[in-house]
Amino acid sequence: MNATAMKGFNGSEHCPRDMRIGQLVIPAIYTVVFFLGILLNTLALWVFVQIPSSSTFIVYLKNTLVADLIMTFTLPFKILSDSRLGPWQLRAFVCRFSAVIFYETMYVGIILLGLIAFDRFLKIIRPFGKFFVQKPAFAKVVSTLVWLFLFLNSLPNMILSNKEATPSSVKKCASLKGPLGLKWHEVVNYICQFIFWTVFVLMLLFYTVIAKKVYNSYRKSKSKDSKNNRRLEGKVFVVVAVFFVCFAPFHFARVPYTRSQTNSKTDCKLQNQLFLAKETTLLLAATNICMDPLIYIFLCKKFTDRLPCIRWRKTTATTQENHTSQSDNITLG
């Protein structure tokens, strides 16, 4: 990063922030998200362990679950650090490691949502097609490459945060980076923006075609079966809903926030407003760990069938049917 950028980082230290929201409200909401995320993703893990990776869709969902679990376990460090309940050394750990892992898993999740959307797109457009991209082996290779790519991008951010940590320097994670670390941080920021906007555009293309397909299906027939089919096709929109609700606001806010951090002429009040916008939308992005289970429930029948409540209802229904059958036999006898 150039000298102007360095000035921006340093200049922001002279712009005090109102930390009441950042230290009280946001950590409190993160705490709720954490416990809800633990509950939902632990349940999802228990269910997915019972499901074989027999399709590309299942492979992508399982990788999404792993990303969500890892992100969930980074939240306690962020909560304690942001609320200032932990020692200043914890803040250094967050800057160097847990925050980097948080962002890494977030972008793994974004790419996987794009792959899930592509998979559903092929399923609706070519329901009986069997391209090589629809084979589980392909999904496993692609998922591995996604994890490897994001890991290699994130690792230098950990290594290059190598300046000595002090109670003062850990207040801003950029203060732990040297010139090379700041430059790499800038490069990674551009890569992440490219990832998001690429998936964003592809999502629009996929779902424009899917929406047209669903609309044409609606026009052609109004039978009961076709209504059920349209309802099944309509459920696929939960993917794009999760993507836009969780990730779009953060990326709209991140660009002006990053510019404010690297521009020494940015007004202090505007800096604080952009910081609050970034933190709020980042919180919204973190809620993705609670939103992804909606995809599992709405789109994955194998997952839904193995949920404890559904299995209990099926078992109860079967028991009642058997009891009724036995009663009928007694009566008829």
Backbone torsions as a table, in degrees:
resi	resn	phi	psi	omega
1	MET	NA	143.2	-174.2
2	ASN	-78.3	-178.9	-174.9
3	ALA	-64.4	-36.1	179.0
4	THR	-62.1	-40.6	178.1
5	ALA	-62.7	-44.0	179.3
6	MET	-60.5	-38.3	178.9
7	LYS	-64.9	-38.9	178.5
8	GLY	-60.2	-44.3	179.3
9	PHE	-63.8	-43.3	-178.8
10	ASN	-70.7	-39.4	-177.8
11	GLY	-62.6	-32.4	-178.6
12	SER	-65.9	-20.1	178.7
13	GLU	-68.1	-23.2	179.7
14	HIS	-91.8	8.6	178.3
15	CYS	-114.4	93.4	-176.1
16	PRO	-65.2	145.0	-179.0
17	ARG	-109.1	146.5	172.5
18	ASP	-79.4	106.0	-171.1
19	MET	-93.7	8.2	-178.1
20	ARG	-62.5	-44.0	178.3
21	ILE	-70.6	-44.0	-177.5
22	GLY	-66.4	-29.7	-176.9
23	GLN	-98.6	-18.1	-175.6
24	LEU	-117.8	-60.5	-171.9
25	VAL	-69.2	-54.5	-175.5
26	ILE	-62.4	-46.4	176.6
27	PRO	-59.7	-34.0	178.9
28	ALA	-65.1	-41.5	179.2
29	ILE	-69.6	-39.1	176.6
30	TYR	-58.9	-36.1	179.9
31	THR	-63.2	-43.5	177.0
32	VAL	-62.2	-45.1	179.6
33	VAL	-60.5	-40.6	-179.1
34	PHE	-61.2	-51.0	-177.1
35	PHE	-67.0	-38.8	177.7
36	LEU	-66.9	-39.8	178.1
37	GLY	-63.6	-41.7	177.4
38	ILE	-60.2	-46.1	-178.4
39	LEU	-62.2	-51.8	-175.2
40	LEU	-68.0	-42.6	-175.4
41	ASN	-77.9	-28.0	173.2
42	THR	-66.9	-42.1	176.2
43	LEU	-62.4	-43.9	179.6
44	ALA	-62.8	-39.5	178.3
45	LEU	-62.1	-44.0	179.9
46	TRP	-60.7	-38.1	-180.0
47	VAL	-73.4	-45.8	-174.6
48	PHE	-69.0	-24.8	176.0
49	VAL	-60.6	-28.6	-177.9
50	GLN	-86.9	-7.1	-175.5
51	ILE	-106.4	122.9	177.7
52	PRO	-70.0	151.7	-179.9
53	SER	-83.0	70.4	-172.9
54	SER	-95.1	-0.8	179.2
55	SER	-147.0	161.3	178.0
56	THR	-61.1	-38.2	-178.3
57	PHE	-59.7	-47.1	179.7
58	ILE	-63.6	-40.8	179.4
59	VAL	-60.2	-46.0	-180.0
60	TYR	-65.3	-39.2	179.7
61	LEU	-65.6	-41.1	179.7
62	LYS	-64.8	-39.7	177.1
63	ASN	-67.2	-36.4	175.5
64	THR	-61.6	-42.6	178.7
65	LEU	-61.6	-43.3	178.5
66	VAL	-60.7	-45.4	178.5
67	ALA	-60.0	-42.1	-179.7
68	ASP	-65.6	-40.0	179.3
69	LEU	-64.4	-44.0	179.0
70	ILE	-63.5	-43.9	178.2
71	MET	-60.8	-40.3	179.8
72	THR	-59.2	-41.7	-177.3
73	PHE	-74.5	-10.7	174.0
74	THR	-85.7	-16.3	-174.1
75	LEU	-65.6	-40.0	179.5
76	PRO	-57.8	-36.5	178.0
77	PHE	-64.5	-41.2	178.9
78	LYS	-67.3	-41.5	-179.3
79	ILE	-61.2	-49.8	-178.5
80	LEU	-66.4	-36.8	-179.1
81	SER	-70.4	-47.5	-177.3
82	ASP	-68.0	-33.0	-178.9
83	SER	-84.2	-2.3	179.3
84	ARG	62.3	29.7	178.6
85	LEU	-88.3	-18.9	179.7
86	GLY	-100.3	169.9	177.5
87	PRO	-68.9	162.6	-177.7
88	TRP	-63.7	-25.3	177.2
89	GLN	-62.4	-30.7	177.8
90	LEU	-64.1	-37.5	178.2
91	ARG	-62.1	-38.6	178.0
92	ALA	-64.1	-41.1	178.2
93	PHE	-62.8	-40.8	179.0
94	VAL	-62.7	-46.4	-178.7
95	CYS	-61.6	-42.3	-172.9
96	ARG	-83.6	-32.6	-170.9
97	PHE	-127.1	-65.5	-168.8
98	SER	-65.1	-37.0	178.1
99	ALA	-66.7	-37.0	178.1
100	VAL	-64.3	-43.3	178.8
101	ILE	-65.7	-38.3	177.3
102	PHE	-56.1	-50.7	-178.5
103	TYR	-68.6	-36.9	178.8
104	GLU	-59.2	-49.4	-178.3
105	THR	-68.6	-29.5	177.7
106	MET	-63.5	-43.5	-178.7
107	TYR	-78.1	-26.2	169.0
108	VAL	-61.3	-44.5	178.8
109	GLY	-62.5	-39.3	179.6
110	ILE	-63.6	-46.8	178.9
111	ILE	-63.1	-41.5	-179.9
112	LEU	-65.0	-35.9	175.4
113	LEU	-62.9	-38.0	175.8
114	GLY	-63.3	-41.2	178.5
115	LEU	-67.5	-38.1	176.6
116	ILE	-63.6	-42.5	178.3
117	ALA	-62.0	-42.0	178.3
118	PHE	-63.2	-41.5	179.5
119	ASP	-63.5	-43.6	178.4
120	ARG	-67.9	-35.1	177.1
121	PHE	-59.4	-47.8	178.7
122	LEU	-65.3	-36.9	-177.8
123	LYS	-64.5	-37.0	-178.4
124	ILE	-83.2	-41.5	-177.7
125	ILE	-75.3	-42.6	179.5
126	ARG	-126.6	72.0	-173.7
127	PRO	-60.7	-27.1	-177.3
128	PHE	-108.8	5.7	179.5
129	GLY	-77.2	149.2	178.5
130	LYS	-131.9	74.2	176.0
131	PHE	-77.2	164.2	179.1
132	PHE	-63.9	-26.3	179.5
133	VAL	-74.0	-6.5	179.1
134	GLN	-104.2	14.9	178.5
135	LYS	-99.4	140.5	-178.9
136	PRO	-54.5	-36.1	-179.6
137	ALA	-61.1	-40.2	178.2
138	PHE	-63.4	-44.9	-179.3
139	ALA	-62.2	-38.4	179.2
140	LYS	-66.1	-41.6	179.1
141	VAL	-65.5	-46.4	-179.6
142	VAL	-62.5	-43.5	179.9
143	SER	-62.4	-41.1	177.7
144	THR	-63.0	-41.5	179.1
145	LEU	-65.9	-37.3	177.8
146	VAL	-62.1	-48.3	178.7
147	TRP	-60.7	-43.9	-178.1
148	LEU	-65.1	-43.8	-179.6
149	PHE	-61.0	-48.0	-179.1
150	LEU	-68.1	-34.8	178.0
151	PHE	-64.6	-44.4	-179.7
152	LEU	-67.0	-28.4	175.2
153	ASN	-73.8	-34.3	-174.5
154	SER	-84.1	-31.7	-174.8
155	LEU	-55.5	-45.6	178.3
156	PRO	-60.6	-29.9	177.5
157	ASN	-64.7	-30.1	175.8
158	MET	-76.1	-46.7	-175.5
159	ILE	-67.2	-39.6	-173.4
160	LEU	-86.3	1.5	170.2
161	SER	-88.3	60.9	-166.5
162	ASN	-107.4	8.5	175.2
163	LYS	-73.8	155.4	-179.0
164	GLU	-63.0	131.4	179.4
165	ALA	-84.5	132.5	176.3
166	THR	-134.6	164.2	178.0
167	PRO	-55.6	-29.3	-180.0
168	SER	-81.8	-43.7	-173.9
169	SER	-70.4	-27.5	-176.7
170	VAL	-77.4	-6.3	177.6
171	LYS	-64.0	-27.4	178.4
172	LYS	-133.2	118.2	-173.7
173	CYS	-58.4	-31.2	-179.2
174	ALA	-63.7	-22.8	-179.1
175	SER	-69.9	-16.3	178.9
176	LEU	-87.5	-4.3	-178.1
177	LYS	-103.6	142.0	171.3
178	GLY	-83.7	-175.6	-179.9
179	PRO	-55.3	-42.5	179.7
180	LEU	-67.2	-39.8	178.6
181	GLY	-63.1	-40.6	178.4
182	LEU	-67.4	-38.2	178.9
183	LYS	-65.2	-43.0	179.0
184	TRP	-65.8	-38.5	176.9
185	HIS	-57.9	-41.1	178.7
186	GLU	-65.2	-43.6	179.5
187	VAL	-61.7	-46.2	-179.9
188	VAL	-62.3	-36.8	177.9
189	ASN	-60.4	-42.5	177.7
190	TYR	-66.4	-39.7	178.9
191	ILE	-62.3	-44.9	-179.5
192	CYS	-64.8	-39.3	176.5
193	GLN	-62.5	-41.8	178.9
194	PHE	-62.2	-42.4	178.6
195	ILE	-59.3	-49.9	-176.7
196	PHE	-62.3	-50.5	-174.2
197	TRP	-68.8	-30.0	175.1
198	THR	-65.3	-48.4	178.2
199	VAL	-63.7	-38.1	178.9
200	PHE	-56.8	-50.9	-178.8
201	VAL	-65.2	-43.4	179.7
202	LEU	-63.4	-39.5	176.8
203	MET	-58.3	-45.6	-180.0
204	LEU	-60.1	-42.8	179.8
205	LEU	-65.0	-48.8	-179.1
206	PHE	-58.1	-48.0	-172.2
207	TYR	-81.4	-17.9	170.0
208	THR	-66.3	-44.7	178.0
209	VAL	-66.2	-43.6	-179.8
210	ILE	-62.8	-42.8	179.6
211	ALA	-62.2	-39.4	177.8
212	LYS	-64.6	-40.6	178.8
213	LYS	-62.8	-45.2	-179.7
214	VAL	-64.9	-41.0	180.0
215	TYR	-64.4	-43.7	178.0
216	ASN	-63.5	-37.7	177.7
217	SER	-63.6	-37.8	179.8
218	TYR	-66.4	-39.4	-177.4
219	ARG	-71.6	-34.7	-173.7
220	LYS	-70.8	-38.1	-174.5
221	SER	-147.8	149.3	178.3
222	LYS	-125.4	24.3	178.5
223	SER	-73.0	165.9	-178.8
224	LYS	-62.6	-42.9	-179.3
225	ASP	-63.4	-40.7	-179.0
226	SER	-67.8	-31.6	176.7
227	LYS	-64.3	-41.8	177.5
228	ASN	-63.0	-40.8	178.8
229	ASN	-64.4	-41.7	179.6
230	ARG	-66.1	-36.2	178.6
231	ARG	-64.4	-40.8	177.0
232	LEU	-64.1	-41.2	179.0
233	GLU	-67.2	-36.9	-178.6
234	GLY	-66.3	-29.2	-179.4
235	LYS	-62.6	-23.5	-177.8
236	VAL	-63.1	-20.0	-178.8
237	PHE	-70.6	-9.1	177.1
238	VAL	-63.4	-29.3	179.4
239	VAL	-63.9	-50.5	-178.6
240	VAL	-67.9	-31.3	177.7
241	ALA	-64.7	-47.3	178.2
242	VAL	-60.9	-43.3	-178.7
243	PHE	-60.5	-49.9	-175.3
244	PHE	-72.9	-39.7	-179.1
245	VAL	-65.5	-42.8	-174.3
246	CYS	-82.4	-44.8	-166.3
247	PHE	-106.4	-28.4	-177.4
248	ALA	-62.2	-47.4	-178.7
249	PRO	-57.8	-41.1	-179.1
250	PHE	-61.9	-41.3	-176.7
251	HIS	-77.3	-25.2	172.0
252	PHE	-70.3	-35.0	-178.9
253	ALA	-82.5	-26.5	-172.1
254	ARG	-68.5	-37.1	-177.5
255	VAL	-61.5	-55.0	178.4
256	PRO	-64.8	-31.1	178.2
257	TYR	-65.3	-45.7	179.5
258	THR	-62.1	-39.9	177.9
259	ARG	-63.5	-37.9	179.7
260	SER	-67.5	-31.5	-179.3
261	GLN	-75.1	-23.1	-177.0
262	THR	-108.5	11.3	-179.9
263	ASN	-126.9	112.4	-175.7
264	SER	-68.8	-13.6	-176.6
265	LYS	-91.8	-1.5	-179.8
266	THR	-66.2	130.9	179.6
267	ASP	-58.8	140.5	-176.6
268	CYS	-60.9	-42.3	180.0
269	LYS	-62.8	-41.6	178.9
270	LEU	-66.0	-38.4	176.5
271	GLN	-57.1	-46.4	-179.0
272	ASN	-65.7	-38.3	178.5
273	GLN	-65.4	-41.7	179.7
274	LEU	-69.6	-34.5	176.9
275	PHE	-64.0	-44.6	179.1
276	LEU	-63.9	-39.8	177.9
277	ALA	-63.6	-42.0	179.9
278	LYS	-64.6	-44.9	-178.7
279	GLU	-66.3	-39.2	-179.7
280	THR	-67.3	-44.8	-179.6
281	THR	-72.6	-27.7	174.3
282	LEU	-66.7	-38.2	174.8
283	LEU	-60.7	-41.1	178.0
284	LEU	-63.2	-38.7	177.4
285	ALA	-64.0	-36.5	-179.8
286	ALA	-67.9	-26.3	178.7
287	THR	-66.6	-7.2	175.8
288	ASN	-55.8	-31.3	-179.7
289	ILE	-66.0	-20.5	176.9
290	CYS	-97.6	-19.7	-177.4
291	MET	-87.4	-32.3	-178.5
292	ASP	-57.8	-36.2	176.1
293	PRO	-56.2	-23.5	175.2
294	LEU	-62.6	-36.5	178.0
295	ILE	-64.8	-43.2	179.9
296	TYR	-60.2	-43.2	-175.0
297	ILE	-72.0	-45.0	-174.9
298	PHE	-77.6	-31.8	-170.7
299	LEU	-111.2	-16.9	-175.0
300	CYS	-113.8	100.1	-178.2
301	LYS	-64.9	-36.7	179.0
302	LYS	-61.2	-35.5	177.8
303	PHE	-70.0	-47.8	-176.7
304	THR	-61.9	-40.8	-178.2
305	ASP	-63.5	-23.0	-177.4
306	ARG	-99.9	2.5	174.9
307	LEU	-66.0	137.7	-176.7
308	PRO	-53.7	-41.2	-177.4
309	CYS	-67.1	-38.1	179.6
310	ILE	-69.7	-42.7	179.5
311	ARG	-62.9	-38.3	179.5
312	TRP	-65.2	-41.5	179.2
313	ARG	-64.6	-41.0	179.1
314	LYS	-65.7	-41.6	179.0
315	THR	-63.5	-41.9	178.8
316	THR	-63.3	-44.0	-179.9
317	ALA	-62.9	-42.4	179.2
318	THR	-63.2	-42.5	179.6
319	THR	-62.1	-42.5	179.8
320	GLN	-64.9	-39.0	179.3
321	GLU	-64.7	-42.3	178.8
322	ASN	-63.7	-41.4	179.9
323	HIS	-64.0	-42.8	179.2
324	THR	-63.7	-41.9	179.3
325	SER	-61.2	-43.2	178.8
326	GLN	-65.0	-39.6	179.7
327	SER	-63.8	-41.7	179.2
328	ASP	-63.3	-40.3	179.3
329	ASN	-62.4	-41.3	179.2
330	ILE	-64.1	-43.6	-178.9
331	THR	-64.4	-46.3	-179.9
332	LEU	-64.8	-33.8	-179.9
333	GLY	-68.5	NA	NA
